[in-house]
Amino acid sequence: YHLRKGEFKLVLGLEYLDLLKSIEVPEGDKLDKEFVKQIWMIPLFVEMKNKRFSETLSYREYDQYKKLKLEINRQVQRILGMP
């Protein structure tokens, strides 16, 4: 919600990252396609906000955003595997 409004909230981002980290997919299990669709869109949506945040956040906040964005990408790759 906050990202959609163009607001970066580190605490909420870290909570979301913890949620992604808690997702375990047993090897060989099939994932629900709606789940895959929703998870796959996360890095794309976060990337869409990159330019705006590069212009509006302080250097420190933007650095935190970039680190969070990178870790979200890693977690999505861990959950879904590499395309």
PDB file with SEQRES, HELIX, SHEET and CRYST1 records, atoms N, CA, C and O in Angstrom:
SEQRES   1 A   83  TYR HIS LEU ARG LYS GLY GLU PHE LYS LEU VAL LEU GLY          
SEQRES   2 A   83  LEU GLU TYR LEU ASP LEU LEU LYS SER ILE GLU VAL PRO          
SEQRES   3 A   83  GLU GLY ASP LYS LEU ASP LYS GLU PHE VAL LYS GLN ILE          
SEQRES   4 A   83  TRP MET ILE PRO LEU PHE VAL GLU MET LYS ASN LYS ARG          
SEQRES   5 A   83  PHE SER GLU THR LEU SER TYR ARG GLU TYR ASP GLN TYR          
SEQRES   6 A   83  LYS LYS LEU LYS LEU GLU ILE ASN ARG GLN VAL GLN ARG          
SEQRES   7 A   83  ILE LEU GLY MET PRO                                          
HELIX    1 AA1 LEU A   10  SER A   22  1                                  13    
HELIX    2 AA2 LYS A   33  MET A   48  1                                  16    
HELIX    3 AA3 ASN A   50  THR A   56  1                                   7    
HELIX    4 AA4 TYR A   59  LEU A   80  1                                  22    
CRYST1    1.000    1.000    1.000  90.00  90.00  90.00 P 1           1          
ATOM      1  N   TYR A   1       0.823  -1.204   0.000  1.00  0.00           N  
ATOM      2  CA  TYR A   1       0.000   0.000   0.000  1.00  0.00           C  
ATOM      3  C   TYR A   1       0.861   1.260   0.000  1.00  0.00           C  
ATOM      4  O   TYR A   1       0.644   2.168  -0.802  1.00  0.00           O  
ATOM      5  N   HIS A   2       1.840   1.310   0.905  1.00  0.00           N  
ATOM      6  CA  HIS A   2       2.672   2.511   0.984  1.00  0.00           C  
ATOM      7  C   HIS A   2       3.527   2.686  -0.268  1.00  0.00           C  
ATOM      8  O   HIS A   2       3.689   3.803  -0.760  1.00  0.00           O  
ATOM      9  N   LEU A   3       4.075   1.582  -0.785  1.00  0.00           N  
ATOM     10  CA  LEU A   3       4.842   1.695  -2.027  1.00  0.00           C  
ATOM     11  C   LEU A   3       3.966   2.219  -3.159  1.00  0.00           C  
ATOM     12  O   LEU A   3       4.391   3.051  -3.960  1.00  0.00           O  
ATOM     13  N   ARG A   4       2.746   1.721  -3.208  1.00  0.00           N  
ATOM     14  CA  ARG A   4       1.832   2.155  -4.258  1.00  0.00           C  
ATOM     15  C   ARG A   4       1.623   3.661  -4.192  1.00  0.00           C  
ATOM     16  O   ARG A   4       1.480   4.323  -5.220  1.00  0.00           O  
ATOM     17  N   LYS A   5       1.606   4.201  -2.964  1.00  0.00           N  
ATOM     18  CA  LYS A   5       1.429   5.644  -2.783  1.00  0.00           C  
ATOM     19  C   LYS A   5       2.737   6.412  -2.922  1.00  0.00           C  
ATOM     20  O   LYS A   5       2.753   7.637  -2.809  1.00  0.00           O  
ATOM     21  N   GLY A   6       3.845   5.691  -3.170  1.00  0.00           N  
ATOM     22  CA  GLY A   6       5.127   6.345  -3.333  1.00  0.00           C  
ATOM     23  C   GLY A   6       5.837   6.629  -2.026  1.00  0.00           C  
ATOM     24  O   GLY A   6       6.692   7.512  -1.956  1.00  0.00           O  
ATOM     25  N   GLU A   7       5.485   5.879  -0.983  1.00  0.00           N  
ATOM     26  CA  GLU A   7       6.107   6.067   0.329  1.00  0.00           C  
ATOM     27  C   GLU A   7       6.969   4.852   0.653  1.00  0.00           C  
ATOM     28  O   GLU A   7       6.533   3.709   0.512  1.00  0.00           O  
ATOM     29  N   PHE A   8       8.185   5.112   1.085  1.00  0.00           N  
ATOM     30  CA  PHE A   8       9.077   4.036   1.508  1.00  0.00           C  
ATOM     31  C   PHE A   8       9.097   3.985   3.030  1.00  0.00           C  
ATOM     32  O   PHE A   8       9.473   4.957   3.685  1.00  0.00           O  
ATOM     33  N   LYS A   9       8.690   2.849   3.588  1.00  0.00           N  
ATOM     34  CA  LYS A   9       8.693   2.626   5.035  1.00  0.00           C  
ATOM     35  C   LYS A   9       9.600   1.431   5.304  1.00  0.00           C  
ATOM     36  O   LYS A   9       9.212   0.288   5.066  1.00  0.00           O  
ATOM     37  N   LEU A  10      10.805   1.694   5.797  1.00  0.00           N  
ATOM     38  CA  LEU A  10      11.789   0.637   6.012  1.00  0.00           C  
ATOM     39  C   LEU A  10      11.246  -0.462   6.918  1.00  0.00           C  
ATOM     40  O   LEU A  10      11.427  -1.645   6.629  1.00  0.00           O  
ATOM     41  N   VAL A  11      10.591  -0.091   7.999  1.00  0.00           N  
ATOM     42  CA  VAL A  11      10.078  -1.089   8.946  1.00  0.00           C  
ATOM     43  C   VAL A  11       9.116  -2.046   8.243  1.00  0.00           C  
ATOM     44  O   VAL A  11       9.187  -3.258   8.445  1.00  0.00           O  
ATOM     45  N   LEU A  12       8.228  -1.507   7.427  1.00  0.00           N  
ATOM     46  CA  LEU A  12       7.277  -2.362   6.710  1.00  0.00           C  
ATOM     47  C   LEU A  12       7.990  -3.229   5.678  1.00  0.00           C  
ATOM     48  O   LEU A  12       7.632  -4.390   5.481  1.00  0.00           O  
ATOM     49  N   GLY A  13       8.984  -2.672   5.032  1.00  0.00           N  
ATOM     50  CA  GLY A  13       9.763  -3.444   4.066  1.00  0.00           C  
ATOM     51  C   GLY A  13      10.483  -4.610   4.729  1.00  0.00           C  
ATOM     52  O   GLY A  13      10.531  -5.713   4.185  1.00  0.00           O  
ATOM     53  N   LEU A  14      11.039  -4.357   5.907  1.00  0.00           N  
ATOM     54  CA  LEU A  14      11.736  -5.418   6.638  1.00  0.00           C  
ATOM     55  C   LEU A  14      10.763  -6.487   7.125  1.00  0.00           C  
ATOM     56  O   LEU A  14      11.098  -7.671   7.133  1.00  0.00           O  
ATOM     57  N   GLU A  15       9.563  -6.078   7.530  1.00  0.00           N  
ATOM     58  CA  GLU A  15       8.540  -7.047   7.919  1.00  0.00           C  
ATOM     59  C   GLU A  15       8.147  -7.916   6.726  1.00  0.00           C  
ATOM     60  O   GLU A  15       7.975  -9.128   6.855  1.00  0.00           O  
ATOM     61  N   TYR A  16       8.010  -7.287   5.581  1.00  0.00           N  
ATOM     62  CA  TYR A  16       7.669  -8.034   4.371  1.00  0.00           C  
ATOM     63  C   TYR A  16       8.783  -9.004   4.002  1.00  0.00           C  
ATOM     64  O   TYR A  16       8.526 -10.138   3.598  1.00  0.00           O  
ATOM     65  N   LEU A  17      10.014  -8.550   4.143  1.00  0.00           N  
ATOM     66  CA  LEU A  17      11.163  -9.404   3.865  1.00  0.00           C  
ATOM     67  C   LEU A  17      11.169 -10.607   4.802  1.00  0.00           C  
ATOM     68  O   LEU A  17      11.452 -11.725   4.371  1.00  0.00           O  
ATOM     69  N   ASP A  18      10.861 -10.394   6.070  1.00  0.00           N  
ATOM     70  CA  ASP A  18      10.761 -11.508   7.022  1.00  0.00           C  
ATOM     71  C   ASP A  18       9.688 -12.499   6.588  1.00  0.00           C  
ATOM     72  O   ASP A  18       9.863 -13.710   6.721  1.00  0.00           O  
ATOM     73  N   LEU A  19       8.577 -11.983   6.071  1.00  0.00           N  
ATOM     74  CA  LEU A  19       7.510 -12.861   5.580  1.00  0.00           C  
ATOM     75  C   LEU A  19       8.021 -13.706   4.419  1.00  0.00           C  
ATOM     76  O   LEU A  19       7.786 -14.914   4.381  1.00  0.00           O  
ATOM     77  N   LEU A  20       8.717 -13.084   3.476  1.00  0.00           N  
ATOM     78  CA  LEU A  20       9.265 -13.844   2.353  1.00  0.00           C  
ATOM     79  C   LEU A  20      10.251 -14.902   2.838  1.00  0.00           C  
ATOM     80  O   LEU A  20      10.260 -16.026   2.337  1.00  0.00           O  
ATOM     81  N   LYS A  21      11.075 -14.540   3.811  1.00  0.00           N  
ATOM     82  CA  LYS A  21      12.056 -15.488   4.337  1.00  0.00           C  
ATOM     83  C   LYS A  21      11.402 -16.679   5.025  1.00  0.00           C  
ATOM     84  O   LYS A  21      11.987 -17.760   5.100  1.00  0.00           O  
ATOM     85  N   SER A  22      10.197 -16.478   5.521  1.00  0.00           N  
ATOM     86  CA  SER A  22       9.507 -17.561   6.230  1.00  0.00           C  
ATOM     87  C   SER A  22       8.866 -18.577   5.286  1.00  0.00           C  
ATOM     88  O   SER A  22       8.441 -19.646   5.724  1.00  0.00           O  
ATOM     89  N   ILE A  23       8.795 -18.253   3.999  1.00  0.00           N  
ATOM     90  CA  ILE A  23       8.158 -19.144   3.027  1.00  0.00           C  
ATOM     91  C   ILE A  23       9.127 -20.256   2.646  1.00  0.00           C  
ATOM     92  O   ILE A  23      10.216 -20.000   2.133  1.00  0.00           O  
ATOM     93  N   GLU A  24       8.722 -21.466   2.900  1.00  0.00           N  
ATOM     94  CA  GLU A  24       9.508 -22.640   2.530  1.00  0.00           C  
ATOM     95  C   GLU A  24       8.707 -23.471   1.536  1.00  0.00           C  
ATOM     96  O   GLU A  24       7.528 -23.750   1.757  1.00  0.00           O  
ATOM     97  N   VAL A  25       9.336 -23.854   0.468  1.00  0.00           N  
ATOM     98  CA  VAL A  25       8.687 -24.687  -0.544  1.00  0.00           C  
ATOM     99  C   VAL A  25       9.453 -26.001  -0.598  1.00  0.00           C  
ATOM    100  O   VAL A  25      10.586 -26.046  -1.076  1.00  0.00           O  
ATOM    101  N   PRO A  26       8.832 -27.072  -0.107  1.00  0.00           N  
ATOM    102  CA  PRO A  26       9.515 -28.373  -0.158  1.00  0.00           C  
ATOM    103  C   PRO A  26       9.856 -28.753  -1.602  1.00  0.00           C  
ATOM    104  O   PRO A  26       9.055 -28.552  -2.515  1.00  0.00           O  
ATOM    105  N   GLU A  27      11.035 -29.296  -1.786  1.00  0.00           N  
ATOM    106  CA  GLU A  27      11.480 -29.683  -3.114  1.00  0.00           C  
ATOM    107  C   GLU A  27      10.486 -30.651  -3.737  1.00  0.00           C  
ATOM    108  O   GLU A  27      10.044 -31.605  -3.096  1.00  0.00           O  
ATOM    109  N   GLY A  28      10.148 -30.401  -4.966  1.00  0.00           N  
ATOM    110  CA  GLY A  28       9.228 -31.260  -5.684  1.00  0.00           C  
ATOM    111  C   GLY A  28       7.775 -30.827  -5.583  1.00  0.00           C  
ATOM    112  O   GLY A  28       6.943 -31.293  -6.362  1.00  0.00           O  
ATOM    113  N   ASP A  29       7.448 -29.942  -4.638  1.00  0.00           N  
ATOM    114  CA  ASP A  29       6.074 -29.459  -4.514  1.00  0.00           C  
ATOM    115  C   ASP A  29       5.757 -28.494  -5.650  1.00  0.00           C  
ATOM    116  O   ASP A  29       6.610 -27.728  -6.099  1.00  0.00           O  
ATOM    117  N   LYS A  30       4.523 -28.551  -6.096  1.00  0.00           N  
ATOM    118  CA  LYS A  30       4.068 -27.621  -7.121  1.00  0.00           C  
ATOM    119  C   LYS A  30       3.452 -26.416  -6.434  1.00  0.00           C  
ATOM    120  O   LYS A  30       2.748 -26.540  -5.432  1.00  0.00           O  
ATOM    121  N   LEU A  31       3.730 -25.254  -6.993  1.00  0.00           N  
ATOM    122  CA  LEU A  31       3.204 -24.014  -6.439  1.00  0.00           C  
ATOM    123  C   LEU A  31       1.924 -23.625  -7.156  1.00  0.00           C  
ATOM    124  O   LEU A  31       1.786 -23.816  -8.364  1.00  0.00           O  
ATOM    125  N   ASP A  32       1.004 -23.085  -6.401  1.00  0.00           N  
ATOM    126  CA  ASP A  32      -0.230 -22.556  -6.955  1.00  0.00           C  
ATOM    127  C   ASP A  32       0.103 -21.425  -7.918  1.00  0.00           C  
ATOM    128  O   ASP A  32       0.909 -20.555  -7.590  1.00  0.00           O  
ATOM    129  N   LYS A  33      -0.504 -21.423  -9.099  1.00  0.00           N  
ATOM    130  CA  LYS A  33      -0.118 -20.429 -10.103  1.00  0.00           C  
ATOM    131  C   LYS A  33      -0.480 -19.003  -9.687  1.00  0.00           C  
ATOM    132  O   LYS A  33       0.192 -18.060 -10.105  1.00  0.00           O  
ATOM    133  N   GLU A  34      -1.511 -18.825  -8.884  1.00  0.00           N  
ATOM    134  CA  GLU A  34      -1.842 -17.481  -8.397  1.00  0.00           C  
ATOM    135  C   GLU A  34      -0.765 -16.995  -7.411  1.00  0.00           C  
ATOM    136  O   GLU A  34      -0.396 -15.820  -7.414  1.00  0.00           O  
ATOM    137  N   PHE A  35      -0.275 -17.900  -6.581  1.00  0.00           N  
ATOM    138  CA  PHE A  35       0.820 -17.584  -5.670  1.00  0.00           C  
ATOM    139  C   PHE A  35       2.056 -17.164  -6.464  1.00  0.00           C  
ATOM    140  O   PHE A  35       2.686 -16.154  -6.150  1.00  0.00           O  
ATOM    141  N   VAL A  36       2.397 -17.927  -7.473  1.00  0.00           N  
ATOM    142  CA  VAL A  36       3.567 -17.621  -8.306  1.00  0.00           C  
ATOM    143  C   VAL A  36       3.393 -16.256  -8.960  1.00  0.00           C  
ATOM    144  O   VAL A  36       4.327 -15.455  -8.995  1.00  0.00           O  
ATOM    145  N   LYS A  37       2.209 -15.998  -9.471  1.00  0.00           N  
ATOM    146  CA  LYS A  37       1.927 -14.723 -10.127  1.00  0.00           C  
ATOM    147  C   LYS A  37       2.135 -13.558  -9.159  1.00  0.00           C  
ATOM    148  O   LYS A  37       2.766 -12.561  -9.511  1.00  0.00           O  
ATOM    149  N   GLN A  38       1.613 -13.680  -7.958  1.00  0.00           N  
ATOM    150  CA  GLN A  38       1.739 -12.604  -6.975  1.00  0.00           C  
ATOM    151  C   GLN A  38       3.193 -12.403  -6.538  1.00  0.00           C  
ATOM    152  O   GLN A  38       3.666 -11.270  -6.456  1.00  0.00           O  
ATOM    153  N   ILE A  39       3.893 -13.494  -6.260  1.00  0.00           N  
ATOM    154  CA  ILE A  39       5.287 -13.401  -5.825  1.00  0.00           C  
ATOM    155  C   ILE A  39       6.167 -12.845  -6.950  1.00  0.00           C  
ATOM    156  O   ILE A  39       7.060 -12.036  -6.702  1.00  0.00           O  
ATOM    157  N   TRP A  40       5.914 -13.277  -8.165  1.00  0.00           N  
ATOM    158  CA  TRP A  40       6.724 -12.852  -9.311  1.00  0.00           C  
ATOM    159  C   TRP A  40       6.615 -11.345  -9.539  1.00  0.00           C  
ATOM    160  O   TRP A  40       7.569 -10.723 -10.008  1.00  0.00           O  
ATOM    161  N   MET A  41       5.483 -10.759  -9.219  1.00  0.00           N  
ATOM    162  CA  MET A  41       5.265  -9.338  -9.463  1.00  0.00           C  
ATOM    163  C   MET A  41       5.982  -8.441  -8.449  1.00  0.00           C  
ATOM    164  O   MET A  41       6.195  -7.258  -8.718  1.00  0.00           O  
ATOM    165  N   ILE A  42       6.349  -8.979  -7.310  1.00  0.00           N  
ATOM    166  CA  ILE A  42       6.944  -8.161  -6.253  1.00  0.00           C  
ATOM    167  C   ILE A  42       8.201  -7.425  -6.724  1.00  0.00           C  
ATOM    168  O   ILE A  42       8.248  -6.199  -6.624  1.00  0.00           O  
ATOM    169  N   PRO A  43       9.223  -8.126  -7.233  1.00  0.00           N  
ATOM    170  CA  PRO A  43      10.427  -7.397  -7.656  1.00  0.00           C  
ATOM    171  C   PRO A  43      10.158  -6.382  -8.767  1.00  0.00           C  
ATOM    172  O   PRO A  43      10.791  -5.327  -8.819  1.00  0.00           O  
ATOM    173  N   LEU A  44       9.223  -6.705  -9.649  1.00  0.00           N  
ATOM    174  CA  LEU A  44       8.897  -5.773 -10.727  1.00  0.00           C  
ATOM    175  C   LEU A  44       8.285  -4.493 -10.171  1.00  0.00           C  
ATOM    176  O   LEU A  44       8.632  -3.391 -10.596  1.00  0.00           O  
ATOM    177  N   PHE A  45       7.378  -4.648  -9.223  1.00  0.00           N  
ATOM    178  CA  PHE A  45       6.726  -3.493  -8.621  1.00  0.00           C  
ATOM    179  C   PHE A  45       7.737  -2.645  -7.842  1.00  0.00           C  
ATOM    180  O   PHE A  45       7.727  -1.417  -7.932  1.00  0.00           O  
ATOM    181  N   VAL A  46       8.605  -3.310  -7.081  1.00  0.00           N  
ATOM    182  CA  VAL A  46       9.625  -2.591  -6.312  1.00  0.00           C  
ATOM    183  C   VAL A  46      10.557  -1.838  -7.266  1.00  0.00           C  
ATOM    184  O   VAL A  46      10.938  -0.700  -6.991  1.00  0.00           O  
ATOM    185  N   GLU A  47      10.917  -2.461  -8.368  1.00  0.00           N  
ATOM    186  CA  GLU A  47      11.800  -1.815  -9.348  1.00  0.00           C  
ATOM    187  C   GLU A  47      11.134  -0.593  -9.981  1.00  0.00           C  
ATOM    188  O   GLU A  47      11.802   0.397 -10.279  1.00  0.00           O  
ATOM    189  N   MET A  48       9.827  -0.663 -10.183  1.00  0.00           N  
ATOM    190  CA  MET A  48       9.105   0.463 -10.784  1.00  0.00           C  
ATOM    191  C   MET A  48       9.234   1.731  -9.939  1.00  0.00           C  
ATOM    192  O   MET A  48       9.179   2.840 -10.471  1.00  0.00           O  
ATOM    193  N   LYS A  49       9.404   1.573  -8.638  1.00  0.00           N  
ATOM    194  CA  LYS A  49       9.496   2.723  -7.743  1.00  0.00           C  
ATOM    195  C   LYS A  49      10.927   3.248  -7.609  1.00  0.00           C  
ATOM    196  O   LYS A  49      11.148   4.285  -6.984  1.00  0.00           O  
ATOM    197  N   ASN A  50      11.883   2.553  -8.181  1.00  0.00           N  
ATOM    198  CA  ASN A  50      13.290   2.903  -8.012  1.00  0.00           C  
ATOM    199  C   ASN A  50      13.599   4.334  -8.448  1.00  0.00           C  
ATOM    200  O   ASN A  50      14.220   5.084  -7.695  1.00  0.00           O  
ATOM    201  N   LYS A  51      13.183   4.718  -9.631  1.00  0.00           N  
ATOM    202  CA  LYS A  51      13.499   6.057 -10.134  1.00  0.00           C  
ATOM    203  C   LYS A  51      12.914   7.136  -9.230  1.00  0.00           C  
ATOM    204  O   LYS A  51      13.597   8.101  -8.884  1.00  0.00           O  
ATOM    205  N   ARG A  52      11.673   6.976  -8.857  1.00  0.00           N  
ATOM    206  CA  ARG A  52      11.044   7.982  -7.993  1.00  0.00           C  
ATOM    207  C   ARG A  52      11.791   8.101  -6.675  1.00  0.00           C  
ATOM    208  O   ARG A  52      12.070   9.205  -6.208  1.00  0.00           O  
ATOM    209  N   PHE A  53      12.113   6.957  -6.075  1.00  0.00           N  
ATOM    210  CA  PHE A  53      12.785   6.999  -4.791  1.00  0.00           C  
ATOM    211  C   PHE A  53      14.205   7.545  -4.913  1.00  0.00           C  
ATOM    212  O   PHE A  53      14.710   8.170  -3.980  1.00  0.00           O  
ATOM    213  N   SER A  54      14.850   7.314  -6.051  1.00  0.00           N  
ATOM    214  CA  SER A  54      16.207   7.850  -6.235  1.00  0.00           C  
ATOM    215  C   SER A  54      16.180   9.379  -6.234  1.00  0.00           C  
ATOM    216  O   SER A  54      17.181  10.025  -5.924  1.00  0.00           O  
ATOM    217  N   GLU A  55      15.037   9.943  -6.580  1.00  0.00           N  
ATOM    218  CA  GLU A  55      14.906  11.401  -6.649  1.00  0.00           C  
ATOM    219  C   GLU A  55      14.332  12.010  -5.375  1.00  0.00           C  
ATOM    220  O   GLU A  55      14.542  13.194  -5.114  1.00  0.00           O  
ATOM    221  N   THR A  56      13.615  11.225  -4.580  1.00  0.00           N  
ATOM    222  CA  THR A  56      12.892  11.802  -3.445  1.00  0.00           C  
ATOM    223  C   THR A  56      13.442  11.407  -2.072  1.00  0.00           C  
ATOM    224  O   THR A  56      13.249  12.140  -1.102  1.00  0.00           O  
ATOM    225  N   LEU A  57      14.114  10.278  -1.975  1.00  0.00           N  
ATOM    226  CA  LEU A  57      14.625   9.843  -0.677  1.00  0.00           C  
ATOM    227  C   LEU A  57      15.999  10.441  -0.408  1.00  0.00           C  
ATOM    228  O   LEU A  57      16.725  10.810  -1.332  1.00  0.00           O  
ATOM    229  N   SER A  58      16.340  10.529   0.863  1.00  0.00           N  
ATOM    230  CA  SER A  58      17.699  10.935   1.212  1.00  0.00           C  
ATOM    231  C   SER A  58      18.657   9.835   0.753  1.00  0.00           C  
ATOM    232  O   SER A  58      18.236   8.720   0.445  1.00  0.00           O  
ATOM    233  N   TYR A  59      19.949  10.164   0.712  1.00  0.00           N  
ATOM    234  CA  TYR A  59      20.940   9.167   0.299  1.00  0.00           C  
ATOM    235  C   TYR A  59      20.849   7.928   1.189  1.00  0.00           C  
ATOM    236  O   TYR A  59      20.873   6.804   0.688  1.00  0.00           O  
ATOM    237  N   ARG A  60      20.746   8.123   2.492  1.00  0.00           N  
ATOM    238  CA  ARG A  60      20.681   7.006   3.451  1.00  0.00           C  
ATOM    239  C   ARG A  60      19.434   6.151   3.222  1.00  0.00           C  
ATOM    240  O   ARG A  60      19.514   4.923   3.201  1.00  0.00           O  
ATOM    241  N   GLU A  61      18.287   6.802   3.052  1.00  0.00           N  
ATOM    242  CA  GLU A  61      17.041   6.061   2.824  1.00  0.00           C  
ATOM    243  C   GLU A  61      17.093   5.303   1.507  1.00  0.00           C  
ATOM    244  O   GLU A  61      16.657   4.155   1.425  1.00  0.00           O  
ATOM    245  N   TYR A  62      17.632   5.951   0.471  1.00  0.00           N  
ATOM    246  CA  TYR A  62      17.705   5.292  -0.829  1.00  0.00           C  
ATOM    247  C   TYR A  62      18.636   4.087  -0.778  1.00  0.00           C  
ATOM    248  O   TYR A  62      18.365   3.064  -1.408  1.00  0.00           O  
ATOM    249  N   ASP A  63      19.724   4.203  -0.035  1.00  0.00           N  
ATOM    250  CA  ASP A  63      20.633   3.077   0.146  1.00  0.00           C  
ATOM    251  C   ASP A  63      19.912   1.918   0.848  1.00  0.00           C  
ATOM    252  O   ASP A  63      20.085   0.760   0.468  1.00  0.00           O  
ATOM    253  N   GLN A  64      19.122   2.222   1.851  1.00  0.00           N  
ATOM    254  CA  GLN A  64      18.338   1.191   2.544  1.00  0.00           C  
ATOM    255  C   GLN A  64      17.341   0.549   1.579  1.00  0.00           C  
ATOM    256  O   GLN A  64      17.157  -0.668   1.585  1.00  0.00           O  
ATOM    257  N   TYR A  65      16.711   1.364   0.764  1.00  0.00           N  
ATOM    258  CA  TYR A  65      15.753   0.869  -0.226  1.00  0.00           C  
ATOM    259  C   TYR A  65      16.438  -0.086  -1.208  1.00  0.00           C  
ATOM    260  O   TYR A  65      15.910  -1.158  -1.503  1.00  0.00           O  
ATOM    261  N   LYS A  66      17.619   0.306  -1.715  1.00  0.00           N  
ATOM    262  CA  LYS A  66      18.325  -0.540  -2.679  1.00  0.00           C  
ATOM    263  C   LYS A  66      18.712  -1.881  -2.057  1.00  0.00           C  
ATOM    264  O   LYS A  66      18.599  -2.923  -2.704  1.00  0.00           O  
ATOM    265  N   LYS A  67      19.162  -1.858  -0.816  1.00  0.00           N  
ATOM    266  CA  LYS A  67      19.525  -3.102  -0.132  1.00  0.00           C  
ATOM    267  C   LYS A  67      18.300  -3.982   0.071  1.00  0.00           C  
ATOM    268  O   LYS A  67      18.363  -5.195  -0.127  1.00  0.00           O  
ATOM    269  N   LEU A  68      17.197  -3.378   0.462  1.00  0.00           N  
ATOM    270  CA  LEU A  68      15.954  -4.126   0.653  1.00  0.00           C  
ATOM    271  C   LEU A  68      15.484  -4.710  -0.676  1.00  0.00           C  
ATOM    272  O   LEU A  68      15.053  -5.862  -0.732  1.00  0.00           O  
ATOM    273  N   LYS A  69      15.567  -3.927  -1.734  1.00  0.00           N  
ATOM    274  CA  LYS A  69      15.156  -4.380  -3.068  1.00  0.00           C  
ATOM    275  C   LYS A  69      15.976  -5.592  -3.504  1.00  0.00           C  
ATOM    276  O   LYS A  69      15.432  -6.555  -4.043  1.00  0.00           O  
ATOM    277  N   LEU A  70      17.267  -5.538  -3.270  1.00  0.00           N  
ATOM    278  CA  LEU A  70      18.152  -6.648  -3.618  1.00  0.00           C  
ATOM    279  C   LEU A  70      17.790  -7.909  -2.832  1.00  0.00           C  
ATOM    280  O   LEU A  70      17.737  -9.002  -3.396  1.00  0.00           O  
ATOM    281  N   GLU A  71      17.545  -7.755  -1.552  1.00  0.00           N  
ATOM    282  CA  GLU A  71      17.211  -8.912  -0.722  1.00  0.00           C  
ATOM    283  C   GLU A  71      15.833  -9.484  -1.078  1.00  0.00           C  
ATOM    284  O   GLU A  71      15.634 -10.697  -1.021  1.00  0.00           O  
ATOM    285  N   ILE A  72      14.900  -8.631  -1.439  1.00  0.00           N  
ATOM    286  CA  ILE A  72      13.588  -9.116  -1.898  1.00  0.00           C  
ATOM    287  C   ILE A  72      13.774  -9.943  -3.162  1.00  0.00           C  
ATOM    288  O   ILE A  72      13.175 -11.011  -3.292  1.00  0.00           O  
ATOM    289  N   ASN A  73      14.592  -9.469  -4.092  1.00  0.00           N  
ATOM    290  CA  ASN A  73      14.858 -10.227  -5.319  1.00  0.00           C  
ATOM    291  C   ASN A  73      15.458 -11.594  -4.993  1.00  0.00           C  
ATOM    292  O   ASN A  73      15.066 -12.605  -5.576  1.00  0.00           O  
ATOM    293  N   ARG A  74      16.403 -11.619  -4.067  1.00  0.00           N  
ATOM    294  CA  ARG A  74      17.022 -12.889  -3.676  1.00  0.00           C  
ATOM    295  C   ARG A  74      16.000 -13.857  -3.087  1.00  0.00           C  
ATOM    296  O   ARG A  74      16.018 -15.050  -3.388  1.00  0.00           O  
ATOM    297  N   GLN A  75      15.126 -13.342  -2.260  1.00  0.00           N  
ATOM    298  CA  GLN A  75      14.131 -14.214  -1.632  1.00  0.00           C  
ATOM    299  C   GLN A  75      13.122 -14.739  -2.643  1.00  0.00           C  
ATOM    300  O   GLN A  75      12.715 -15.898  -2.571  1.00  0.00           O  
ATOM    301  N   VAL A  76      12.720 -13.899  -3.580  1.00  0.00           N  
ATOM    302  CA  VAL A  76      11.783 -14.363  -4.622  1.00  0.00           C  
ATOM    303  C   VAL A  76      12.464 -15.440  -5.468  1.00  0.00           C  
ATOM    304  O   VAL A  76      11.827 -16.432  -5.821  1.00  0.00           O  
ATOM    305  N   GLN A  77      13.744 -15.264  -5.797  1.00  0.00           N  
ATOM    306  CA  GLN A  77      14.467 -16.282  -6.553  1.00  0.00           C  
ATOM    307  C   GLN A  77      14.582 -17.571  -5.748  1.00  0.00           C  
ATOM    308  O   GLN A  77      14.470 -18.666  -6.299  1.00  0.00           O  
ATOM    309  N   ARG A  78      14.804 -17.437  -4.454  1.00  0.00           N  
ATOM    310  CA  ARG A  78      14.892 -18.634  -3.605  1.00  0.00           C  
ATOM    311  C   ARG A  78      13.563 -19.388  -3.583  1.00  0.00           C  
ATOM    312  O   ARG A  78      13.543 -20.617  -3.643  1.00  0.00           O  
ATOM    313  N   ILE A  79      12.468 -18.660  -3.497  1.00  0.00           N  
ATOM    314  CA  ILE A  79      11.141 -19.266  -3.417  1.00  0.00           C  
ATOM    315  C   ILE A  79      10.744 -19.899  -4.743  1.00  0.00           C  
ATOM    316  O   ILE A  79      10.287 -21.042  -4.784  1.00  0.00           O  
ATOM    317  N   LEU A  80      10.920 -19.146  -5.827  1.00  0.00           N  
ATOM    318  CA  LEU A  80      10.437 -19.597  -7.140  1.00  0.00           C  
ATOM    319  C   LEU A  80      11.494 -20.308  -7.958  1.00  0.00           C  
ATOM    320  O   LEU A  80      11.160 -21.051  -8.882  1.00  0.00           O  
ATOM    321  N   GLY A  81      12.756 -20.099  -7.643  1.00  0.00           N  
ATOM    322  CA  GLY A  81      13.832 -20.621  -8.470  1.00  0.00           C  
ATOM    323  C   GLY A  81      14.131 -19.626  -9.586  1.00  0.00           C  
ATOM    324  O   GLY A  81      13.400 -18.660  -9.803  1.00  0.00           O  
ATOM    325  N   MET A  82      15.208 -19.891 -10.270  1.00  0.00           N  
ATOM    326  CA  MET A  82      15.593 -19.015 -11.381  1.00  0.00           C  
ATOM    327  C   MET A  82      14.725 -19.320 -12.597  1.00  0.00           C  
ATOM    328  O   MET A  82      14.413 -20.477 -12.880  1.00  0.00           O  
ATOM    329  N   PRO A  83      14.336 -18.249 -13.321  1.00  0.00           N  
ATOM    330  CA  PRO A  83      13.503 -18.489 -14.516  1.00  0.00           C  
ATOM    331  C   PRO A  83      14.293 -19.174 -15.619  1.00  0.00           C  
ATOM    332  O   PRO A  83      13.749 -19.449 -16.688  1.00  0.00           O  
TER     333      PRO A  83                                                      
END                                                                             
